[in-house]
Amino acid sequence: MAFLSRFKRTETASSAQPHYGASLGRNGDSLENEMEKGDYDDSPVQFLTWRSVVLGLLVSMGGFIFGYDTGQISGFLEMPDFLRRFGTNGEFSDVRAGLITGLLSIGTLIGAIFSAPIADRIGRKWSIAFWSIIFCVGVIVQIATQNAWYQVAIGRLVAGFGVGALSVLVPMYQSESAPRQVRGALVSAYQLFITFGIFIAYCINYGTEAMENASSWQIVMGVGFIWAFILGFGILLLPESPRYAYRKGRVEEAKNTMTKNYGVPHNHRAVAEEIQEIKDKLAAEHSGGPQPWYAVFTGPRMAYRTLLGVALQALQQLTGANFFFYYGNTIFQATGLTNSYVTQMILGGVNFGMTFPGLYVVEHFGRRRALITGGLWCFMCFLVFASVGHFSLDQTTPQNTPKAGAAMIVFACLFIAGYAMTWGPIVWAIIGELYPSRYRAKAMALATSSNWILNFYISFCTPFITSAIDYRYGYVFAACNFLGAAVVYFFLLESQGRTLEEIDTMYILRIKPWESSKWVPPPRDQLVTAERVNQDGSAGMS
């Protein structure tokens, strides 16, 4: 690693290289010449602009689609008409319930993997529109059947293609487009909309569950078209990600997009410096030559980051949140509640409401502190939930132990509150900023795929596991929450308030995670990014 020392000099080797792309100056000058002349604006940058708000709200509709599709299925599994049409003798076997619920996750896994090459080819914006259409196709397949349970399962598989792809593309688009000071909050808005979608699905389920015909579930499915239309059409009104546009040579488009997102004049220093960072990274990337797909493991400090992203996404699923979201109605019926749809709405409301504080937490308390605290909180909640369910609840006649049932609901709500403020939104923000631009699409696809693999495991296997070990299943999730807190402490670097290029430098320099919040970045021209390391390695071999 001796060659990294070159980047610690005041004047870097890259400054002598010819710059890639069109000139950025308004009069044909390079950006460096403009900055040397002092021809830029130093006025304060707004913390939040209306364009940033629109970007966050509209694009996060991809999360709403995911949440809505997650929330609706738990209600279907208890609707009399749905059971009569697709069950056997008015009930679902564990296998059938697991397949109808879990095939969505298999689809999301496939969609997440294939989203990366498509996004790199046609762009983030058009990819989001394309996968929104795919989701609509899946909804049509489901809603068109009357008695074939396998058609519902296949429809959920196809809809999952869209949901999985959007779970990669939405955080990617937001992290590449959002101003640095609100990047974490805007990417976390994806999780906010997931929780909002779950809550709305619960409410619509509650409104239709008393219907005695197919409308009880077809209305809920059909409403899903609205969210996909809003995202698929609305994204066409937004600009392409500035980092993607720059990579394709559309320099002025990238600069104009960043200027509008920051809400500053065309010659503002913040935009000029960030554009220059993108320019330097792209120049280094081109000089480093093409990279094969497995470079997400062989690139500078990329094996560490790729595996960390995979672990964080898997651990987000293993917190146990979807244990409640997929099977909440069934769980709380077992505690003696007469209408478990009401409890689902309560849980959904807590989940949605507590994600708002999470948007504040991610930008003011830091990623590491929030995830460690959240992991330990969820660990405690699941310990109590599992212990009360196994040792105190009368599982044969739960009405005999109303206090135990009430305690389980309380600690389920406390768990959801902690999850919604920490592990729910913050993991998506971290995945969006963890990787350099050269590797981002493929690495994010791999990381998100681990989320969907565990999602399928939980959705398919939960009926079998709870049948065998009842509420002791909660001890598994408790252990995973504790493990998650440990992984964050020992491996995750603090990225709050830093540019994507500074985050890249921190990992390459192997900053100790527990000291990362105090790290002071060097001047921009001394940042040690993955692209510069690749460039230096190529120069050394030539």
C-alpha positions in Angstrom: 0.0 0.0 0.0 3.0 2.3 -0.3 1.7 3.9 -3.4 -1.2 5.4 -1.3 1.3 7.8 0.2 1.3 9.8 -3.0 -2.2 11.0 -2.3 -1.1 12.6 0.9 0.9 15.2 -0.9 -0.4 18.7 -1.3 -0.2 18.4 -5.0 -1.5 15.1 -6.2 -0.4 13.2 -9.2 -3.9 13.4 -10.6 -3.8 17.2 -10.8 -1.3 16.8 -13.6 -3.5 14.6 -15.6 -5.6 16.0 -18.5 -9.2 16.3 -17.4 -11.9 14.1 -18.7 -15.1 15.5 -20.2 -16.2 18.9 -21.3 -15.0 22.1 -19.7 -17.1 23.3 -16.8 -16.4 27.0 -16.9 -19.1 29.3 -18.2 -16.5 30.9 -20.6 -14.8 27.6 -21.6 -12.5 27.7 -18.6 -11.9 24.5 -16.6 -13.4 24.4 -13.1 -10.0 24.8 -11.5 -9.4 28.0 -13.5 -12.7 29.4 -12.3 -11.9 28.5 -8.7 -8.4 30.1 -9.0 -10.0 33.3 -10.2 -12.4 33.3 -7.3 -15.3 33.3 -9.7 -17.7 31.4 -7.5 -20.4 32.1 -4.9 -19.8 31.4 -1.2 -23.3 32.2 0.1 -24.8 29.8 2.6 -26.4 26.6 1.3 -30.0 26.0 2.3 -30.4 22.9 4.4 -33.5 21.8 2.5 -35.0 23.0 -0.8 -38.3 22.3 -2.3 -36.7 20.4 -5.1 -35.0 18.1 -2.6 -38.4 17.6 -0.9 -40.0 16.6 -4.3 -37.1 14.3 -5.1 -37.4 12.6 -1.7 -41.2 12.3 -1.7 -41.8 11.2 -5.3 -39.0 8.8 -5.7 -39.6 7.2 -2.3 -43.0 6.1 -3.7 -40.9 3.0 -4.7 -40.8 2.2 -1.0 -44.5 2.8 -0.7 -45.0 0.1 -3.3 -42.9 -2.3 -1.4 -44.6 -1.6 1.9 -48.1 -1.7 0.5 -47.5 -5.1 -1.1 -46.0 -6.4 2.2 -48.9 -5.1 4.3 -51.7 -6.4 2.2 -50.8 -10.1 2.2 -51.2 -10.4 6.0 -54.8 -9.3 5.7 -55.5 -11.6 2.7 -54.6 -14.7 4.6 -57.5 -14.1 7.1 -60.2 -12.9 4.6 -63.0 -15.5 4.3 -63.5 -15.1 0.6 -59.7 -15.3 -0.1 -59.5 -18.5 2.1 -62.5 -20.0 0.4 -61.2 -19.4 -3.2 -57.5 -20.2 -2.7 -57.4 -22.4 0.4 -58.3 -26.0 1.1 -61.5 -26.4 3.1 -61.3 -22.7 4.0 -57.8 -22.7 5.3 -54.2 -22.5 4.0 -51.6 -25.2 4.6 -48.2 -24.0 5.8 -46.7 -24.7 2.3 -49.4 -22.8 0.4 -49.4 -19.8 2.8 -45.6 -19.7 2.7 -45.5 -19.8 -1.1 -48.1 -17.1 -1.6 -46.3 -14.9 0.9 -42.7 -15.8 0.0 -42.7 -15.9 -3.8 -42.7 -12.1 -3.7 -39.3 -12.2 -2.1 -37.9 -14.6 -4.7 -39.1 -12.1 -7.4 -37.5 -9.2 -5.5 -34.2 -11.1 -5.3 -34.2 -11.6 -9.1 -35.3 -8.0 -9.7 -32.6 -6.7 -7.5 -29.9 -8.6 -9.3 -31.0 -7.6 -12.8 -31.6 -4.0 -12.0 -27.9 -3.1 -11.8 -26.9 -3.8 -15.5 -30.1 -2.2 -16.8 -29.6 0.9 -14.7 -26.0 1.3 -15.9 -27.2 1.0 -19.5 -30.3 3.1 -19.7 -30.0 5.2 -16.6 -31.5 5.4 -13.1 -34.6 7.4 -14.2 -35.8 5.2 -17.1 -35.0 2.1 -15.1 -37.4 3.2 -12.3 -40.1 3.8 -14.9 -39.6 0.4 -16.5 -39.7 -1.6 -13.3 -42.9 0.3 -12.2 -44.6 -1.2 -15.3 -43.3 -4.7 -14.4 -44.9 -4.3 -11.0 -48.2 -3.4 -12.6 -48.1 -6.6 -14.8 -47.7 -8.7 -11.6 -50.8 -7.0 -10.1 -52.8 -7.8 -13.2 -51.8 -11.4 -13.0 -53.0 -11.6 -9.4 -56.2 -9.8 -9.8 -57.3 -11.7 -12.9 -57.7 -15.0 -11.2 -60.7 -16.4 -9.4 -59.7 -19.7 -8.0 -56.1 -20.5 -8.9 -53.9 -19.9 -5.9 -50.8 -20.6 -7.9 -51.7 -17.6 -10.2 -51.7 -15.4 -7.2 -48.3 -16.7 -6.2 -47.0 -16.2 -9.8 -48.4 -12.7 -9.9 -46.6 -11.9 -6.6 -43.4 -13.3 -8.1 -43.7 -11.0 -11.1 -44.6 -8.0 -8.9 -41.6 -8.9 -6.9 -39.4 -8.3 -9.9 -40.4 -4.6 -9.8 -40.3 -4.3 -6.0 -36.8 -5.7 -5.9 -35.4 -3.6 -8.7 -36.9 -0.5 -7.1 -35.4 -1.3 -3.8 -32.0 -0.9 -5.4 -32.7 1.9 -7.8 -34.6 4.3 -5.5 -31.8 4.5 -2.8 -29.3 4.7 -5.6 -31.0 7.5 -7.4 -31.5 9.4 -4.2 -28.0 9.0 -2.9 -26.6 10.1 -6.3 -28.9 13.2 -6.5 -29.4 14.4 -3.0 -27.4 17.3 -1.5 -24.9 15.9 1.0 -26.5 17.6 4.1 -29.8 15.8 3.6 -28.7 12.7 1.8 -29.2 10.4 4.7 -32.6 11.8 5.5 -33.8 11.6 1.9 -32.6 8.1 1.3 -34.1 7.1 4.7 -37.4 8.5 3.3 -37.5 5.3 1.3 -38.1 3.4 4.5 -40.6 6.0 5.7 -42.7 5.3 2.6 -42.3 1.6 3.2 -43.9 2.0 6.6 -46.6 4.4 5.1 -47.4 1.7 2.5 -47.7 -1.0 5.2 -50.0 1.3 7.2 -52.3 2.2 4.3 -52.5 -1.5 3.3 -53.6 -2.3 6.8 -56.3 0.4 6.8 -57.7 -0.7 3.4 -57.7 -4.4 4.6 -59.7 -3.3 7.6 -62.1 -1.5 5.4 -62.7 -4.4 3.0 -62.3 -7.5 5.2 -66.1 -7.6 6.1 -67.1 -7.9 2.4 -68.2 -11.4 1.5 -67.1 -11.5 -2.1 -63.9 -11.1 -4.2 -64.0 -7.3 -3.7 -62.6 -7.8 -0.2 -59.2 -8.6 -1.7 -59.4 -7.4 -5.3 -59.9 -3.8 -4.2 -56.8 -3.9 -2.1 -54.8 -5.4 -4.9 -56.2 -2.9 -7.5 -55.3 0.1 -5.4 -51.6 -0.9 -5.9 -51.8 0.4 -9.5 -52.1 4.0 -8.1 -48.7 4.0 -6.4 -46.9 2.4 -9.4 -48.5 5.0 -11.8 -47.4 7.9 -9.5 -43.8 6.7 -9.5 -43.6 5.5 -13.1 -45.0 8.7 -14.5 -43.6 11.1 -11.9 -40.0 10.0 -12.3 -40.2 11.1 -16.0 -40.7 14.6 -14.8 -37.4 14.5 -12.7 -33.9 14.9 -14.1 -31.5 12.0 -14.4 -29.1 11.4 -11.5 -26.3 14.0 -11.9 -23.6 11.4 -11.3 -25.0 9.2 -14.0 -25.5 12.1 -16.4 -21.8 13.2 -15.9 -20.6 9.6 -16.5 -22.4 9.8 -19.9 -20.7 13.1 -20.8 -23.7 15.3 -20.1 -21.7 17.6 -17.9 -23.9 20.7 -18.1 -27.0 18.7 -17.3 -25.3 17.2 -14.2 -24.2 20.7 -13.1 -27.7 22.2 -13.6 -29.3 19.4 -11.7 -27.0 19.8 -8.7 -27.5 23.6 -8.8 -31.2 23.2 -8.6 -31.1 20.5 -5.9 -28.8 22.6 -3.7 -30.9 25.7 -4.4 -27.8 27.8 -5.2 -26.5 30.0 -8.1 -24.8 28.3 -11.0 -21.3 29.3 -9.8 -21.6 28.3 -6.2 -18.6 26.8 -4.5 -20.5 23.7 -3.1 -21.6 22.7 -6.6 -18.2 23.4 -8.1 -16.3 21.3 -5.6 -18.7 18.4 -5.8 -18.7 18.5 -9.6 -14.9 18.5 -9.5 -14.9 15.5 -7.2 -17.1 13.6 -9.7 -14.8 14.7 -12.5 -11.7 13.6 -10.8 -13.3 10.2 -9.9 -14.3 9.7 -13.5 -10.9 10.6 -14.9 -9.3 8.2 -12.5 -11.8 5.5 -13.4 -11.2 5.8 -17.1 -7.4 5.7 -16.6 -7.8 2.6 -14.4 -9.4 0.7 -17.3 -12.6 -1.5 -17.3 -13.4 -3.6 -14.3 -15.0 -7.1 -14.4 -18.1 -7.9 -12.3 -16.0 -9.5 -9.6 -14.3 -6.2 -9.0 -16.9 -5.6 -6.2 -14.7 -8.1 -4.3 -11.2 -7.2 -5.7 -11.4 -3.4 -5.9 -9.8 -1.2 -3.3 -11.3 -2.2 0.1 -14.3 -3.5 -1.8 -14.5 -7.1 -0.4 -14.8 -5.5 3.1 -17.5 -3.1 2.0 -19.5 -5.6 -0.2 -19.6 -8.1 2.6 -20.5 -5.4 5.1 -23.4 -4.3 3.0 -24.6 -7.8 2.6 -24.4 -8.4 6.3 -26.3 -5.1 7.2 -29.1 -5.9 4.8 -29.4 -9.4 6.0 -29.4 -8.3 9.6 -32.1 -5.7 8.9 -34.4 -8.6 7.9 -33.3 -10.6 10.9 -34.4 -7.9 13.3 -37.7 -9.7 13.0 -39.9 -6.8 11.8 -41.4 -8.8 9.0 -42.3 -11.5 11.5 -45.0 -9.0 12.6 -45.8 -7.5 9.2 -46.3 -10.7 7.3 -48.1 -12.8 10.0 -49.3 -10.1 12.4 -53.0 -10.9 12.0 -52.3 -14.6 12.7 -50.0 -13.8 15.7 -52.4 -11.5 17.4 -55.4 -13.7 16.8 -53.5 -16.3 18.9 -53.3 -13.8 21.7 -57.1 -13.7 22.0 -57.9 -10.5 20.1 -61.3 -10.5 18.4 -60.2 -8.3 15.5 -56.6 -8.6 14.7 -56.9 -6.1 11.8 -57.2 -3.3 14.5 -54.0 -4.4 16.1 -52.3 -4.5 12.7 -53.3 -0.9 12.1 -51.9 0.0 15.6 -48.6 -1.6 14.7 -48.6 0.0 11.3 -49.3 3.4 12.8 -46.5 3.0 15.3 -44.1 1.9 12.5 -45.0 4.8 10.3 -45.2 7.5 13.0 -41.8 6.5 14.6 -40.0 6.6 11.2 -40.3 10.4 11.2 -38.0 10.7 14.3 -35.7 8.3 12.4 -35.2 10.9 9.7 -34.0 13.3 12.3 -31.9 10.7 14.1 -30.0 9.7 10.9 -28.7 13.2 10.3 -28.2 14.4 13.9 -27.1 11.3 16.0 -25.0 9.5 13.4 -25.5 6.1 11.7 -23.4 4.1 14.2 -24.8 5.3 17.4 -28.4 4.9 16.2 -27.9 1.4 14.9 -26.1 0.2 18.0 -28.8 1.6 20.3 -31.6 0.3 18.1 -30.1 -3.2 17.9 -29.9 -3.4 21.7 -33.4 -2.0 22.2 -34.9 -4.5 19.7 -32.9 -7.3 21.4 -34.6 -6.4 24.7 -38.1 -6.2 23.2 -37.9 -9.6 21.6 -36.5 -11.2 24.7 -39.6 -10.1 26.6 -42.0 -10.9 23.7 -40.7 -14.4 23.3 -40.6 -15.1 27.0 -44.1 -13.9 27.7 -45.5 -15.8 24.7 -43.8 -19.1 25.6 -44.1 -19.1 29.4 -47.1 -16.9 30.3 -49.6 -17.0 27.3 -52.1 -19.8 27.3 -51.7 -20.8 23.7 -54.6 -23.2 23.7 -57.1 -20.7 25.1 -55.4 -17.3 25.0 -58.5 -15.6 26.4 -57.5 -17.1 29.8 -54.3 -15.0 29.9 -55.4 -11.5 28.7 -52.5 -9.7 30.6 -49.9 -11.8 28.8 -51.6 -11.0 25.4 -51.6 -7.3 26.3 -47.9 -7.4 27.3 -47.0 -9.0 24.0 -48.8 -6.3 22.0 -47.1 -3.6 24.1 -43.6 -5.0 23.5 -44.4 -5.6 19.8 -45.2 -1.9 19.6 -42.0 -0.9 21.5 -40.0 -3.1 19.1 -41.6 -1.5 16.1 -40.9 1.9 17.5 -37.2 1.2 17.9 -36.9 -0.5 14.6 -38.6 2.3 12.7 -36.3 4.9 14.2 -33.0 3.0 13.5 -32.6 -0.2 11.6 -35.6 0.4 9.3 -34.5 3.7 7.6 -30.8 3.9 8.3 -29.6 0.7 6.6 -31.0 1.9 3.3 -29.1 5.2 3.7 -25.8 3.4 4.5 -26.1 1.1 1.5 -26.7 4.1 -0.8 -23.4 5.8 0.3 -21.1 2.8 1.1 -19.8 2.2 -2.4 -17.8 4.2 -5.0 -19.7 5.0 -8.2 -17.8 2.5 -10.3 -19.1 -0.4 -8.2 -22.2 1.1 -6.7 -24.9 -0.5 -8.9 -23.5 -4.1 -8.7 -22.6 -3.9 -5.0 -26.0 -2.4 -4.0 -27.7 -5.2 -6.0 -25.7 -7.9 -4.1 -26.3 -6.2 -0.7 -30.1 -5.8 -1.3 -30.3 -9.4 -2.6 -29.3 -10.7 0.8 -32.2 -8.7 2.2 -34.6 -10.5 -0.1 -33.1 -13.9 0.5 -33.8 -13.5 4.3 -37.1 -11.9 3.5 -38.1 -15.1 1.7 -36.8 -17.3 4.5 -38.9 -15.4 7.1 -42.0 -15.3 5.0 -41.9 -19.0 3.9 -40.5 -20.7 7.0 -42.2 -18.8 9.8 -45.4 -21.0 9.7 -43.3 -24.1 10.1 -41.0 -22.7 12.8 -43.8 -21.2 14.9 -45.6 -24.6 14.7 -42.6 -26.3 16.1 -41.2 -23.9 18.7 -44.0 -21.4 19.1 -43.0 -17.9 20.4 -39.4 -19.1 21.2 -38.8 -18.1 17.6 -38.4 -14.6 19.1 -35.2 -15.7 20.8 -33.6 -16.2 17.3 -34.5 -12.6 16.4 -33.3 -11.3 19.7 -29.8 -12.9 19.1 -29.7 -11.4 15.6 -30.4 -7.9 16.9 -27.6 -8.3 19.4 -25.3 -9.5 16.6 -26.3 -6.5 14.5 -25.3 -4.1 17.2 -21.9 -5.8 17.4 -21.3 -5.8 13.6 -22.0 -2.1 13.5 -19.6 -1.3 16.4 -16.7 -3.3 14.9 -17.1 -2.8 11.2 -19.2 0.2 10.1 -17.6 3.7 9.7 -19.5 6.8 10.5 -20.6 8.6 7.3 -22.9 11.3 8.7 -22.4 14.6 6.9 -19.6 13.4 4.6 -19.5 13.3 0.8 -19.5 10.0 -1.0 -15.8 10.6 -1.9 -14.8 11.2 1.7 -16.6 8.0 2.7 -14.6 6.1 0.0 -11.4 7.6 1.4 -12.2 6.5 5.0 -12.6 2.9 4.0 -9.5 2.8 1.9 -7.4 4.4 4.7 -8.8 1.7 7.1 -10.0 4.2 9.7 -11.0 2.4 12.8 -14.8 2.3 13.0 -15.0 3.4 16.6 -12.8 6.4 15.8 -14.4 7.3 12.5 -16.8 9.9 13.8 -13.7 12.0 14.8 -11.9 11.6 11.5 -11.1 14.9 9.7 -11.0 14.6 5.9 -8.0 16.0 4.0 -8.3 18.6 1.3 -10.3 17.5 -1.8 -7.3 16.9 -3.9 -5.8 14.6 -1.3 -8.8 12.2 -1.0 -7.7 8.6 -1.6 -10.6 7.2 -3.6 -11.0 3.8 -5.1 -10.7 5.3 -8.6 -7.4 7.0 -7.7 -6.1 3.8 -6.3 -7.1 1.9 -9.5 -5.5 4.7 -11.6 -2.2 4.6 -9.6 -2.1 0.8 -9.8 -2.6 0.9 -13.6 0.1 3.6 -13.9 2.5 1.4 -11.9 2.0 -1.5 -14.2 2.4 0.4 -17.4 
